[in-house]
Amino acid sequence: MTNILVVGDGAIGLLLSHFLSNQHNVYVLTRKATNNTRFYSRKNSASQKINARFISLNQLAAQPKFDVILMTVKAFQVQSAFEQVKPYLTEHTNIVLSHNGMGNVEELKSELIPSQALYFLTTSMAGFKSNQYIVQHTGEGQSVIGGCNSLALKNISTMANTLKSIPKLHATSNIQQLRFEKLFVNIAINPLSALHNVKNGQLRDPQYNSMIINLLTEACNIAKAQGLNIPLINALTTAYNVMELTAQNYSSMQQDVINERPTEITAMCGYINEQGKVYNIKTPYNNQLLAKIQAKKSVV
Ligand code: PAF
């Protein structure tokens, strides 16, 4: 059995904790009450208790050593959350990042020693918290894990095997490409669903077509400048497939905006805007959505 620390108890953190605790000792770092039971709920089946231990920061030192630390906090929270758990890393702790949008990998790489592997996990699994303690699993989706430093690239199959209780988990040797592909999905869905307050499936309506094509054209130009080959037609096909698969869901950004929480817009359209400056590529559509979401309350 592996000791896994999940950092963050948002919807994805709770879903992953539920699946991983079927096989491993799972601890979840939370800022909320630690003694309340958390539940996993799927469609009409009976809710199940999430079989993990919920702990606060001041309880970390009293836990056994962690083999894996899975960071499920949002992109803009990764650096500060990592600083909090860093004192509890062993020489061989594996770090797995999982968030929407780009960034963080280079920063974390420079904080780790060569015997600490760094991975990134992208997931299209969908869920939301119907209250602080219940996660509703609303959408099937693939999860893909890839290595971000030399040790992780070498050990990727072992890590994928350790995390195999996550449904539909695959390993890839090119996580940067996968992260970009997921970024395209998020750029097509998240800001528009948040601005128009609609479910993912409603974005298939013709009124959104040209905006989605323009956003993804700009993102494809950035990917190309970075040496990645992601044809626009593939990016559009994947985005529309995810809209279909998650048609009845609200995106994470829609949920953030409606609940007046900070959003991940800087790691999505903000990343395209920033890379546009680096490569001297114009990105007016991403800039426009970045500004509109930033104009909402509580945005980072
Ligand atoms: O951020 C989200 O909500 C999800 O990444 C996705 C895939 C867009 C589904 O809603």
Boltz pocket constraint, residues with backbone or C-beta under 6 A from the ligand:
constraints:
  - pocket:
      binder: B
      contacts: [[A, 100], [A, 123], [A, 124], [A, 125], [A, 126], [A, 185], [A, 186], [A, 189], [A, 190], [A, 200], [A, 242], [A, 246], [A, 249], [A, 250], [A, 251], [A, 252], [A, 253]]
      max_distance: 6.0
